[in-house]
């Protein structure tokens, strides 16, 4: 008789989360993005343990960004893990070393999507945790992100019409994945860049979070992750309302907005409509000052106008309408 791994609280929580949030479907083809770190190892083992209940087709994808001297050894380590798990392994190596987090992230999701398309897999899973979500929220807050930028790391989002990015571990902390890996004798690959404090995110992780946990809130990771969860739903609701208001306010023939309709809307929706409207016109993403001066025209006297926006366009009031013209 084959010994089955113990069914832990983490298994039960993940099983429940997947069903309640409809993150993954029975029999689905899943590409598990595995860096070799503890979170991705934890996720892979959990999915393997749950596979008999769900009937998934699992495969492992690893991206070598070539930004560490040991990146090839890291890739070989993940390949060995895939062999031990008896899972298909897909490796993509960057043609040149990727030097920024943003560039690496964009490349990583693009090539993982290409693998999923080729292998007929419809979900890509990552090991992001509640800890990552709370760090991201704090990182964006410190950079001055607006409400839309704070939630980040959604449970699920489309990458292609038939392929979704799924983050099943957003209810778990990094401490919990570490305990699981120890219990299952999974040895994570130690990424030396995680100790480099020149990266803002590492400084948040190594210095700011321990300080906040010690002096303010021992459960800061869970608290901020829950805040991100609340914000995600509220941002989605506000944007949907703003989209409807934008469509109702558009001039049928010209680049303009009906300020009578906008005048009765809450300021939060006015700003969102203004931002979406300006995004269609301006050569750069609209900043707060651009949005504010367009919103200021909603109650302004007739013939009022703004100074030029980037690209030279000027907004002006003509009766019930605000027009944007070059």
C-alpha distance (Angstrom), angle and dihedral (degrees) to the residues before:
residue distance angle dihedral
X1 . . .
X2 3.83 . .
X3 3.79 114.7 .
X4 3.76 111.7 -124.3
X5 3.82 120.2 -145.2
X6 3.81 114.2 -102.9
X7 3.81 116.7 -88.3
X8 3.80 103.6 -123.0
X9 3.79 134.6 -171.1
X10 3.81 87.5 -102.0
X11 3.83 90.5 57.9
X12 3.80 90.7 49.9
X13 3.80 93.2 47.6
X14 3.80 93.3 48.8
X15 3.81 92.6 46.1
X16 3.81 90.1 51.5
X17 3.81 93.7 44.7
X18 3.80 93.1 51.3
X19 3.81 91.3 51.5
X20 3.81 98.3 41.9
X21 3.80 95.4 45.5
X22 3.81 94.2 35.5
X23 3.79 89.8 -132.9
X24 3.81 96.4 150.4
X25 3.78 132.7 19.3
X26 3.83 130.3 -138.0
X27 3.79 111.3 -92.0
X28 3.80 93.1 13.7
X29 3.81 122.6 151.3
X30 3.81 108.9 -119.1
X31 3.79 131.0 -170.2
X32 3.80 107.7 -157.2
X33 3.80 111.5 -152.7
X34 3.81 104.8 -140.0
X35 3.78 122.0 -173.5
X36 3.78 93.7 172.2
X37 3.80 92.8 -110.5
X38 3.79 122.6 126.4
X39 3.81 96.5 -98.4
X40 3.81 95.4 53.8
X41 3.82 91.6 43.6
X42 3.79 90.2 50.7
X43 3.81 91.7 49.5
X44 3.80 93.7 48.2
X45 3.79 93.3 49.8
X46 3.80 91.9 47.2
X47 3.81 91.9 50.8
X48 3.79 90.3 48.2
X49 3.80 90.5 51.0
X50 3.81 91.1 49.2
X51 3.80 94.2 43.3
X52 3.85 94.9 93.5
X53 3.82 89.1 58.5
X54 3.81 95.4 45.2
X55 3.80 105.5 30.7
X56 3.79 94.7 -137.1
X57 3.79 125.9 172.7
X58 3.82 102.5 -132.0
X59 3.81 130.6 -164.9
X60 3.80 133.2 167.9
X61 3.79 125.6 -126.4
X62 3.80 124.4 -167.8
X63 3.80 127.8 -174.9
X64 3.81 120.5 -154.6
X65 3.81 106.0 -155.5
X66 3.82 91.7 -176.1
X67 3.80 92.1 -135.5
X68 3.82 95.4 120.5
X69 3.78 130.5 55.6
X70 3.80 89.6 -128.7
X71 3.82 96.3 48.4
X72 3.82 93.7 108.6
X73 3.82 90.3 50.2
X74 3.81 88.6 48.5
X75 3.82 89.8 53.5
X76 3.82 91.2 48.9
X77 3.80 89.6 51.0
X78 3.80 92.1 53.8
X79 3.83 89.5 47.0
X80 3.81 89.2 55.3
X81 3.80 90.1 49.8
X82 3.79 90.8 51.2
X83 3.81 89.3 51.4
X84 3.80 91.1 50.7
X85 3.81 89.4 50.1
X86 3.83 90.1 45.3
X87 3.79 91.1 -126.8
X88 3.83 128.6 140.0
X89 3.81 111.3 -99.7
X90 3.80 126.5 -147.3
X91 3.80 121.2 -172.0
X92 3.79 126.0 -171.0
X93 3.80 120.1 -175.0
X94 3.79 121.0 -160.6
X95 3.84 112.5 -114.2
X96 3.82 88.8 -134.0
X97 3.79 132.0 16.7
X98 3.81 110.9 -82.3
X99 3.77 109.8 -137.7
X100 3.80 106.3 -176.0
X101 3.79 131.0 58.0
X102 3.81 92.5 -129.5
X103 3.81 93.7 51.3
X104 3.79 91.5 46.3
X105 3.81 92.6 48.8
X106 3.81 93.5 49.9
X107 3.80 92.2 47.8
X108 3.81 92.4 45.2
X109 3.80 95.2 53.7
X110 3.79 91.7 44.2
X111 3.80 95.4 53.3
X112 3.81 93.6 40.8
X113 3.80 88.2 53.7
X114 3.80 89.9 51.2
X115 3.82 90.3 52.4
X116 3.80 91.2 48.8
X117 3.80 91.3 50.4
X118 3.80 92.6 49.0
X119 3.81 93.6 47.4
X120 3.81 95.2 41.9
X121 3.82 93.0 -116.7
X122 3.80 117.2 150.4
X123 3.81 102.9 -165.1
X124 3.79 134.0 50.6
X125 3.81 113.7 -162.0
X126 3.79 127.3 -161.6
X127 3.80 130.8 -169.7
X128 3.80 97.4 -122.3
X129 3.80 110.9 149.1
X130 3.79 139.5 -164.5
X131 3.80 85.9 -91.4
X132 3.81 91.3 58.5
X133 3.79 90.3 46.3
X134 3.80 93.3 51.9
X135 3.81 92.1 45.7
X136 3.79 90.7 50.2
X137 3.80 92.3 49.9
X138 3.80 91.7 50.5
X139 3.81 91.8 44.1
X140 3.80 91.7 53.0
X141 3.80 92.2 44.0
X142 3.80 91.2 54.0
X143 3.82 89.7 50.3
X144 3.80 90.8 53.8
X145 3.80 98.9 -107.7
X146 3.77 117.0 171.8
X147 3.77 123.8 -123.4
X148 3.81 92.8 -78.2
X149 3.79 92.7 56.7
X150 3.78 96.4 50.7
X151 3.84 104.1 70.8
X152 3.85 97.9 54.1
X153 3.81 121.9 151.9
X154 3.80 97.6 61.3
X155 3.79 118.2 -162.8
X156 3.79 91.0 -116.2
X157 3.79 136.8 3.3
X158 3.81 134.5 165.5
X159 3.80 119.8 -104.2
X160 3.80 93.6 175.3
X161 3.82 130.4 0.0
X162 3.81 90.5 -92.0
X163 3.82 100.7 28.2
X164 3.81 126.9 71.7
X165 3.78 132.2 -169.5
X166 3.81 108.2 -133.3
X167 3.82 128.7 -168.9
X168 3.82 106.0 -168.1
X169 3.84 98.3 173.7
X170 3.80 101.1 60.9
X171 3.81 90.7 116.3
X172 3.81 92.8 56.0
X173 3.81 128.5 76.4
X174 3.78 127.5 -135.1
X175 3.80 88.7 -109.7
X176 3.81 89.8 59.5
X177 3.80 93.6 50.3
X178 3.82 88.9 49.6
X179 3.81 91.5 54.6
X180 3.82 90.5 48.6
X181 3.81 92.7 50.5
X182 3.80 91.0 49.9
X183 3.79 91.9 49.6
X184 3.82 92.0 49.8
X185 3.83 94.1 41.9
X186 3.80 92.8 -118.1
X187 3.79 111.6 158.0
X188 3.82 112.7 -152.0
X189 3.78 121.8 -144.9
X190 3.79 107.9 -112.6
X191 3.81 109.9 -127.0
X192 3.81 107.7 -149.8
X193 3.82 92.1 -157.0
X194 3.82 89.6 67.1
X195 3.80 87.7 74.3
X196 3.81 95.1 50.4
X197 3.81 105.8 109.3
X198 3.80 92.2 -166.4
X199 3.82 84.3 83.8
X200 3.81 110.4 81.4
X201 3.79 92.2 -143.8
X202 3.80 91.3 55.7
X203 3.79 91.4 50.4
X204 3.79 89.4 51.7
X205 3.82 89.7 50.0
X206 3.80 98.5 42.6
X207 3.80 102.2 35.3
X208 3.80 115.2 11.7
X209 3.81 100.2 44.1
X210 3.82 95.4 49.8
X211 3.82 88.7 49.4
X212 3.81 92.5 50.5
X213 3.80 91.7 46.3
X214 3.79 92.3 50.3
X215 3.79 99.8 42.5
X216 3.80 106.9 25.1
X217 3.81 118.6 14.9
X218 3.82 127.4 -1.2
X219 3.83 88.0 -160.1
X220 3.82 95.0 50.4
X221 3.82 92.8 129.4
X222 3.80 94.0 56.0
X223 3.82 92.0 40.4
X224 3.81 94.9 53.8
X225 3.81 92.3 41.5
X226 3.82 89.1 54.4
X227 3.80 89.2 48.5
X228 3.81 89.1 53.6
X229 3.81 89.1 50.1
X230 3.82 91.7 53.3
X231 3.79 92.6 45.4
X232 3.80 92.7 50.1
X233 3.81 92.4 59.5
X234 3.81 94.1 42.6
X235 3.80 93.4 48.0
X236 3.81 90.5 50.6
X237 3.81 91.1 50.9
X238 3.81 94.5 47.1
X239 3.79 92.9 47.3
X240 3.80 92.3 49.9
X241 3.82 90.0 52.0
X242 3.81 90.9 46.5
X243 3.81 91.6 50.3
X244 3.79 90.4 54.2
X245 3.79 91.8 47.6
X246 3.81 91.8 48.3
X247 3.79 92.1 53.4
X248 3.81 91.7 47.8
X249 3.82 91.8 48.2
X250 3.80 99.6 48.4
X251 3.79 119.8 114.2
X252 3.82 107.8 -118.4
X253 3.80 95.4 -131.2
X254 3.81 110.4 13.8
X255 3.79 139.0 49.4
X256 3.75 95.8 -91.9
X257 3.80 147.8 114.4
X258 3.80 130.3 -137.2
X259 3.78 103.8 -120.1
X260 3.81 93.0 -168.8
X261 3.80 89.7 66.1
X262 3.78 91.4 42.8
X263 3.79 94.2 48.4
X264 3.80 93.1 69.4
X265 3.82 93.7 48.4
X266 3.83 123.5 95.4
X267 3.79 115.9 -96.2
X268 3.82 91.0 -111.4
X269 3.81 90.6 60.5
X270 3.82 92.9 42.5
X271 3.79 89.6 56.2
X272 3.79 93.2 47.3
X273 3.79 92.4 49.3
X274 3.81 90.2 48.4
X275 3.79 91.9 49.6
X276 3.82 93.9 49.1
X277 3.81 90.9 45.9
X278 3.81 92.9 49.8
X279 3.81 92.5 46.2
X280 3.79 87.7 63.8
X281 3.80 92.8 52.5
X282 3.79 111.1 30.8
X283 3.82 123.3 79.0
X284 3.83 89.9 -134.4
X285 3.81 133.6 41.1
X286 3.83 107.8 -81.4
X287 3.80 115.8 -106.4
X288 3.80 127.0 -144.8
X289 3.84 93.0 -95.4
X290 3.82 91.5 53.5
X291 3.79 91.4 50.8
X292 3.80 92.5 45.7
X293 3.79 95.1 53.6
X294 3.80 92.1 49.0
X295 3.81 91.2 49.1
X296 3.81 89.2 49.1
X297 3.83 88.5 65.0
X298 3.82 92.5 62.1
X299 3.86 93.9 81.2
X300 3.83 95.8 21.3
X301 3.84 124.9 120.7
X302 3.78 119.0 -91.8
X303 3.84 114.8 -80.8
X304 3.82 92.2 25.9
X305 3.78 115.1 143.1
X306 3.78 143.1 179.3
X307 3.76 131.0 -120.3
X308 3.83 112.9 -103.1
X309 3.78 120.4 -63.3
X310 3.82 119.8 -141.6
X311 3.79 105.6 -65.3
X312 3.81 92.4 32.4
X313 3.81 102.2 -86.4
X314 3.80 117.9 145.4
X315 3.81 125.8 -157.6
X316 3.81 117.7 -144.9
X317 3.81 137.8 175.1
X318 3.80 120.4 -117.3
X319 3.79 110.9 173.7
X320 3.79 110.0 -63.8
X321 3.79 93.6 -6.6
X322 3.79 139.8 78.8
X323 3.79 110.4 -151.1
X324 3.79 127.4 -165.8
X325 3.79 114.1 -152.1
X326 3.78 138.3 161.9
